[in-house]
Amino acid sequence: MCRRSLPSVPSLLAWLLLGALFAAPTLAQGPPCRPCGGVIVSDPDAAAEVLAGISDFAERHPLYVAWDVSAASAPPETAPDAAASRRLRELGATPWVRLVFSTPPPLLANAEAFERELETAAAVAREAAEDTHFQIVWRPAAGSIEPVEAAFFVKRASVAVTGARTDATVVAGPFPADPGFLRALYGEDVAAYLDGVALAAAPAAELDAAIAALAELDPGRPVVVDSVPLPDPPALALARAADLAARGAALALFEDPPGAAGKATLAPFVVLARELRGDLSYDPQLGPAGGRAAWSFVRGEDLGVRSIVELPPPPESTAPASGTGPEVTLSYPDPTLLSPEAIDPATGERRALFGAHRSPEGISVPVPAAWPVAVLELERGQATDLSSTVEEELLVAGERQIPVEEILRRLQAFEDAQARRLEHFSAVNTTHLRFGSGAGQQAVEATLEGAFFFRQGQGFDWAWQRFMINGVRWRGEKIPEIPLIQPEKAATLPIEISFTRQYSYRLAGSDTVDGRECWVVEFRPAVDPEPGKLYRGRVWIDKELFARVRSRAVQLGLEGEVLSNEETLHYTPVTAGGEPVPWPEAPRSFVLPLRLVGQQLLSVVNATTLVEREAVLSDVRVNDPEFEERRLAVMASDATMVRDTERGLRYLVKEEGSVERVVQEGFDTSRLFAVGGVFYDDALD
């Protein structure tokens, strides 16, 4: 299994590698119902069997069936959950997988355990049915969760899920219904990683405050109220869902007691999904009066009304509703309402409500008193056809520009998915260096070529097996150790999956690169950088695939011999065997930076020299089973080798009694590469 470490920091040549190894969700615009309800079950297969007997959806409905899947499980153990999601999807329901993580905080101190859970989460997302919604839940056995830790969890888990499945809908939580916690969480820039936010069930006043805070922090983001206790009888869940919708919640998930997901439990949610789907808006002025509590919702396309009314308890002598028992009269203050019908919350059967009384003040309708909840549908006379207006509004909304945060989240998801498939790769690295001439100086060209080995989380090793100066091959037995003049390693790469706030991002427009339509994202430090520690530049991101097509960066605040450093990376999708493939096949291949073009301005021997550099990777082999054997063979040879380390490129030297080489610290300063092209070593002629 591929193990991803926390991202390392690139140096001059390291950026050649590390920059690459890394239908809109329905809930993102709100679920297609109002109110919306779902049930959390312990056995999704049992729930599917019940739904098969009571649901006859002619099309997809927003009936959410949720259950927990432990991210601590190995991927083979999650196969039944994938099968259950497909079965529920076939029945017309929406599967809702709650991925439960148990790694204790802090996550950085428990990175290996967290990474194993991320691997499982990605595997579950890949295998689940289409339209499955994923809720990422952090439920550690010990330790409290702070907002900063919660934000890191949200970003990593969201990227893992959407990287495995680009169209996944991801909801995070439940978080406490605490405005202070939510403000701190959003202060860590989590908005772009969420399609919805789940709040833990809480008293009404606390939920109102938390929902109001989210409306301010993240306007329009759907709010899910999680684990609402299932009332008795279950039909009362319709009233609870309606009340939460009126308070601003997009969805209420009710927690069903283990093993109790029977017909009586699920039937009210089937009614809710059938009868209250579509474009509905809460209207507090419509009532009706006569019940304990009532909520009315107006449908946008025809202004028809759907009402959920909690009825007072019937007299003890009342028999089950049969159409002839006691009734409760409900009064609407709108005389334009017509044709009232009621839906039995336990069976879904519809019945016309005869005996309705109309007056200039409104309409009164009788409903069976034995029902705990009444679900009513009324038409509106003389309703205006709003279809053309709605269509025009949707077209305008569809043309809005995608936020830069969403572009970056999708980029990270694409690269996270690739990193989980890429354990290592080898190539031949051919680097051409041209030392620009100054007054009275001749330009010098050098070429270094040799085997190149990258291991996930460990950077790369590069062997210098061929060396040419001005077209003349070096004839010495061993390529000399040229002084590695390079800038200090930068602290953090921009747009790397590090989730820090060191950079600010701006959408700079669109461009076409290599025939691909791209978003152009500009990045720059958000804080004052230490010398040489940060970059500024641009990245071109494919509009369809959200993969990098090109990156350009300038390192800031350099000191010492390197006065400036600018690099441009060009990305190419290739097969595991290194064969180029068309960009549409990129998600099933590997997008690697196979070409780097850079310029450096050096100060060497009191002279300023421009160095132009081009590095090209060829003969690429991804996840080759012979990778380690070939790497060790090169290690055992007499080739000069360098390694990417936390402090930049360092020479690798042989150590007696060891197959592996060790990093050499320091350098013999009696050797230097002069501007005139002469390599000087006092041990040589």
Salt bridges, closest charged atoms under 4 A:
ASP56 OD1 - ARG274 NH2 2.20
GLU59 OE2 - ARG277 NH1 3.18
ASP68 OD1 - ARG98 NE 2.57
ASP68 OD2 - ARG139 NH1 3.36
GLU112 OE2 - ARG116 NH1 3.46
GLU115 OE1 - ARG156 NH2 3.76
GLU115 OE2 - ARG420 NH1 2.75
GLU119 OE2 - ARG420 NH1 3.42
ASP131 OD2 - ARG60 NH2 3.79
ASP131 OD2 - ARG89 NH2 3.42
ASP167 OD1 - ARG165 NE 3.56
ASP189 OD2 - ARG501 NE 3.25
ASP208 OD2 - ARG247 NH1 2.65
GLU216 OE2 - ARG183 NH1 3.26
ASP218 OD2 - ARG221 NE 2.79
ASP226 OD2 - ARG98 NH1 2.53
ASP243 OD2 - ARG247 NE 3.10
GLU275 OE1 - ARG350 NH1 2.72
GLU310 OE1 - ARG240 NH1 3.67
GLU310 OE2 - ARG292 NH1 3.84
ASP334 OD2 - ARG380 NH1 2.40
GLU341 OE1 - ARG350 NH2 2.71
GLU377 OE2 - ARG306 NH2 3.41
GLU377 OE1 - ARG350 NH2 2.60
GLU406 OE2 - ARG409 NH2 2.92
GLU406 OE2 - ARG410 NE 2.65
GLU415 OE2 - ARG548 NE 2.51
ASP416 OD1 - ARG4 NH1 2.67
ASP416 OD1 - ARG156 NH1 3.24
ASP416 OD2 - ARG420 NE 2.78
GLU445 OE2 - ARG434 NE 3.51
GLU449 OE2 - ARG466 NE 2.54
ASP461 OD2 - ARG455 NH2 3.82
ASP461 OD2 - ARG631 NH1 3.61
ASP461 OD1 - ARG643 NE 2.66
GLU481 OE1 - ARG671 NH1 3.91
GLU522 OE1 - ARG506 NH2 3.30
GLU522 OE2 - ARG524 NH2 3.35
GLU522 OE1 - ARG538 NH2 3.44
ASP542 OD2 - ARG516 NE 2.56
GLU544 OE1 - ARG516 NH2 3.30
GLU567 OE2 - ARG613 NH2 2.55
GLU612 OE1 - ARG434 NH1 3.56
GLU614 OE2 - ARG595 NE 2.82
ASP619 OD1 - ARG621 NE 3.85
ASP624 OD2 - ARG621 NH1 3.61
ASP624 OD2 - ARG630 NH2 3.13
GLU628 OE2 - ARG631 NH2 2.65
ASP638 OD1 - LYS654 NZ 3.28
ASP644 OD1 - LYS489 NZ 2.93
GLU660 OE2 - ARG631 NH2 2.50
GLU665 OE2 - ARG647 NH2 2.40
GLU665 OE1 - ARG650 NE 3.61
ASP681 OD2 - ARG671 NE 2.86
